[in-house]
Amino acid sequence: MSQFVCKRRGAMTTLKSADIQQIQHCIQELYTLCDLETLATKVISVLPEVVASDLVVWSPANFSQHRILPAVIKDLDSLALEEVEQTAYHHFYEHPLARHYVETHDARAYKISDFLSSSELHQLEGLYHGFLRLVDAEEQMIVVLPTASTDTLDISFQHATDIVIALHRPKRNFTERDRLVLNLLQPHLLQAYKNAIAVSRMQHELAQLHKVQEHLGMITLAINGRVQTMTQKAWELLTRYFHDTWSPSFHLPELLQHWVNYQISLFNCDDVTQLRAPLQIEQEKTCLILRLSCDRSQAQCFLLLEEQPSSRFSPKVLEMLGLTKREAEVLFWGANDKSTKEIASILGCREKTVEKHFEHIYEKLGVQTRMAATMKALTTLGLINPINSNL
């Protein structure tokens, strides 16, 4: 049982047609999609239009940790806001509405006068002298948005469990009509909050996607192969790999354009989205991989550009097959038509040691000859196409 006794007496309250119109307008504003930060600003702007208030505060609150997180308060400078937050932290349970919500989880609208007389309020060091008196308020009405079960993001209001919306007046004259309006708006405020969470999540995911696109490089093409958009990374890669044959412009290099046009012609009209074998352009130490996908339903193609370390045949690349450094060196020179004696001379070891390395290579690759080991390595690394066993 809460030790605070609500002084409000039950009474029938009715709304006028003008009240209904104001509520409808407010709900319409709330359901305009926006992110979390924008929603907070919107709420403190539109609520006074339906419930008159000199000051509206939007405060994420962690009731389990007795903390009010950074609030959104219109026309309050940062220093004053920091002082208010510190006061709320040090005098959290001095607030009768905070204690009432912790004990009852009742998120409906309540005002301070439901619990405290004016004289009792004026004795409170934190709530009254540390905040209300500073903003010329004698009354506060609060409604809570219980968002503890709402999936939040770290990008805003981190670790907030609930949202507290507080309205203030210089006199104790909030009416039962005001309370009824806030209670009617409360589920819509909560839904608007959930909508804002979804919008913020989509914005976050789009930002992450943009980073990925910029890292890989992306070019959007019309179905006829003409460039529509090109990321900065794609521009840089084209400049680096086609510098001899391309003057940087909003067109593809001629040779690449021919490849793109040919690939588009191969796409099956019955398939919505397809991805074909990539084009690889080698440089000394790096390789540009170009992948083209086509979405005929949207009449668009997408060219993804990614730079990777060169996959040219080398002992280092052969180690990727699970071979030791020395086994990779032995197979590399064997693939380059060196005899056992020549390999031993190059590596500075005995011929028997070379033969032992080949035995280990055959065992790891599941083959029996040097030629088979070379073909297996080249095929596995994707440096040549596998032989069709049906031919």
Backbone hydrogen bonds, N-H to C=O, Kabsch-Sander energy under -0.5 kcal/mol:
donor,donor_aa,acceptor,acceptor_aa,energy
6,C,4,F,-0.6
7,K,114,D,-3.1
20,I,16,K,-1.9
21,Q,17,S,-2.1
22,Q,18,A,-2.0
23,I,19,D,-2.5
24,Q,20,I,-2.6
25,H,21,Q,-2.2
26,C,22,Q,-2.3
27,I,23,I,-2.6
28,Q,24,Q,-2.3
29,E,25,H,-2.0
30,L,26,C,-2.3
31,Y,27,I,-1.9
32,T,29,E,-1.2
33,L,31,Y,-0.7
39,L,35,D,-2.3
40,A,36,L,-2.1
41,T,37,E,-1.6
42,K,38,T,-2.4
43,V,39,L,-2.9
44,I,40,A,-1.8
45,S,41,T,-0.6
45,S,42,K,-0.9
46,V,42,K,-2.5
47,L,43,V,-2.2
49,E,46,V,-1.4
50,V,47,L,-2.0
51,V,47,L,-2.7
54,D,168,H,-2.2
55,L,168,H,-0.9
57,V,166,A,-2.7
58,W,72,V,-2.2
59,S,57,V,-0.6
59,S,164,V,-2.9
61,A,162,D,-3.3
62,N,67,R,-2.9
63,F,61,A,-0.8
65,Q,62,N,-0.7
66,H,63,F,-0.8
67,R,62,N,-2.5
69,L,60,P,-2.9
69,L,67,R,-0.6
72,V,58,W,-3.0
73,I,71,A,-0.6
74,K,56,V,-0.7
76,L,73,I,-1.1
81,L,77,D,-2.4
82,E,78,S,-2.3
83,E,79,L,-1.9
84,V,80,A,-2.2
85,E,81,L,-2.3
86,Q,82,E,-2.1
87,T,83,E,-2.2
88,A,84,V,-2.5
89,Y,85,E,-1.9
90,H,86,Q,-2.3
91,H,87,T,-1.8
92,F,89,Y,-0.8
94,E,91,H,-1.2
95,H,91,H,-0.5
95,H,92,F,-1.3
99,R,95,H,-2.0
100,H,96,P,-2.2
101,Y,97,L,-2.2
102,V,98,A,-2.3
103,E,99,R,-1.9
104,T,100,H,-2.1
105,H,101,Y,-2.8
107,A,105,H,-0.8
110,Y,142,I,-2.2
112,I,140,Q,-2.1
114,D,111,K,-1.9
115,F,112,I,-2.3
116,L,112,I,-2.7
121,L,117,S,-2.4
122,H,118,S,-2.4
123,Q,119,S,-0.6
123,Q,120,E,-0.7
124,L,121,L,-1.9
125,E,123,Q,-0.6
128,Y,124,L,-0.8
129,H,124,L,-1.8
130,G,125,E,-0.7
130,G,126,G,-0.8
132,L,127,L,-2.5
133,R,128,Y,-3.2
134,L,131,F,-0.5
135,V,131,F,-1.3
135,V,132,L,-0.7
136,D,133,R,-1.1
137,A,132,L,-2.8
138,E,169,R,-2.5
139,E,169,R,-1.8
141,M,167,L,-2.5
142,I,110,Y,-3.3
143,V,165,I,-2.1
144,V,107,A,-1.7
145,L,163,I,-3.3
147,T,145,L,-1.6
150,T,147,T,-1.8
152,T,150,T,-0.7
156,S,153,L,-1.0
160,A,157,F,-1.8
161,T,61,A,-1.1
162,D,61,A,-1.8
163,I,145,L,-2.2
164,V,59,S,-3.0
165,I,143,V,-2.5
165,I,163,I,-0.5
166,A,57,V,-2.4
166,A,164,V,-0.6
167,L,141,M,-3.1
168,H,55,L,-1.8
169,R,139,E,-1.8
173,N,171,K,-1.9
179,R,175,T,-1.9
180,L,176,E,-2.5
181,V,177,R,-2.3
182,L,178,D,-2.2
183,N,179,R,-2.3
184,L,180,L,-2.2
185,L,181,V,-2.1
186,Q,182,L,-1.7
188,H,185,L,-0.5
189,L,185,L,-2.6
190,L,186,Q,-2.2
191,Q,187,P,-2.0
192,A,188,H,-2.4
193,Y,189,L,-1.9
194,K,190,L,-2.1
195,N,191,Q,-2.6
196,A,192,A,-2.3
197,I,193,Y,-2.1
198,A,194,K,-2.0
199,V,195,N,-2.4
200,S,196,A,-2.7
201,R,197,I,-2.3
202,M,198,A,-2.4
203,Q,199,V,-2.5
204,H,200,S,-2.3
205,E,201,R,-2.7
206,L,202,M,-2.6
207,A,203,Q,-2.1
208,Q,204,H,-2.1
209,L,205,E,-2.6
210,H,206,L,-2.5
211,K,207,A,-1.9
212,V,208,Q,-2.1
213,Q,209,L,-2.7
214,E,210,H,-2.5
215,H,211,K,-2.0
216,L,212,V,-2.5
217,G,213,Q,-3.0
219,I,303,L,-2.3
220,T,229,T,-2.1
221,L,301,C,-3.1
222,A,226,R,-2.9
223,I,299,A,-1.1
225,G,222,A,-2.6
228,Q,220,T,-3.6
229,T,220,T,-1.4
231,T,218,M,-2.3
235,W,231,T,-2.1
236,E,232,Q,-2.2
237,L,233,K,-2.3
238,L,234,A,-2.5
239,T,235,W,-2.1
240,R,236,E,-1.9
241,Y,237,L,-2.4
242,F,238,L,-2.1
245,T,242,F,-1.2
246,W,242,F,-1.3
257,Q,253,P,-2.8
258,H,254,E,-2.0
259,W,255,L,-1.8
260,V,256,L,-2.6
261,N,257,Q,-2.7
262,Y,258,H,-2.2
263,Q,259,W,-2.5
264,I,260,V,-2.6
265,S,261,N,-1.7
266,L,262,Y,-0.9
266,L,263,Q,-0.8
267,F,263,Q,-0.7
267,F,264,I,-0.9
271,D,268,N,-1.2
274,Q,294,C,-1.4
276,R,292,L,-1.4
279,L,290,L,-2.6
281,I,288,L,-2.5
282,E,280,Q,-0.5
283,Q,286,T,-3.0
287,C,308,Q,-2.9
288,L,281,I,-2.8
289,I,287,C,-0.6
289,I,306,E,-3.1
290,L,279,L,-3.0
290,L,288,L,-0.5
291,R,289,I,-0.5
291,R,304,L,-2.4
293,S,302,F,-2.3
294,C,274,Q,-1.5
295,D,300,Q,-3.2
296,R,272,V,-1.4
296,R,294,C,-0.6
298,Q,295,D,-0.9
300,Q,295,D,-2.1
301,C,221,L,-2.6
302,F,293,S,-2.7
303,L,219,I,-3.1
304,L,291,R,-2.8
304,L,302,F,-0.6
305,L,217,G,-2.5
306,E,289,I,-2.2
308,Q,287,C,-2.7
310,S,285,K,-2.5
318,L,314,S,-2.1
319,E,315,P,-1.3
320,M,317,V,-1.6
321,L,318,L,-1.9
322,G,319,E,-1.7
323,L,318,L,-0.7
328,A,324,T,-2.5
329,E,325,K,-1.8
330,V,326,R,-2.3
331,L,327,E,-2.5
332,F,328,A,-2.2
333,W,329,E,-2.2
334,G,330,V,-2.1
335,A,331,L,-2.7
336,N,332,F,-0.9
337,D,334,G,-1.5
338,K,333,W,-1.9
343,I,339,S,-2.8
344,A,340,T,-2.4
345,S,341,K,-1.9
346,I,342,E,-2.5
347,L,343,I,-2.7
348,G,344,A,-1.2
349,C,344,A,-2.2
354,V,350,R,-1.6
355,E,351,E,-2.3
356,K,352,K,-2.1
357,H,353,T,-2.1
358,F,354,V,-2.1
359,E,355,E,-1.9
360,H,356,K,-1.9
361,I,357,H,-2.2
362,Y,358,F,-2.8
363,E,359,E,-2.0
364,K,360,H,-2.2
365,L,361,I,-2.5
366,G,362,Y,-1.5
367,V,362,Y,-1.8
373,A,369,T,-2.2
374,T,370,R,-2.6
375,M,371,M,-2.5
376,K,372,A,-2.6
377,A,373,A,-2.3
378,L,374,T,-2.6
379,T,375,M,-2.4
380,T,376,K,-2.5
381,L,377,A,-2.2
382,G,379,T,-1.2
383,L,378,L,-2.3
384,I,378,L,-1.1
389,S,387,I,-0.6
391,L,388,N,-1.6
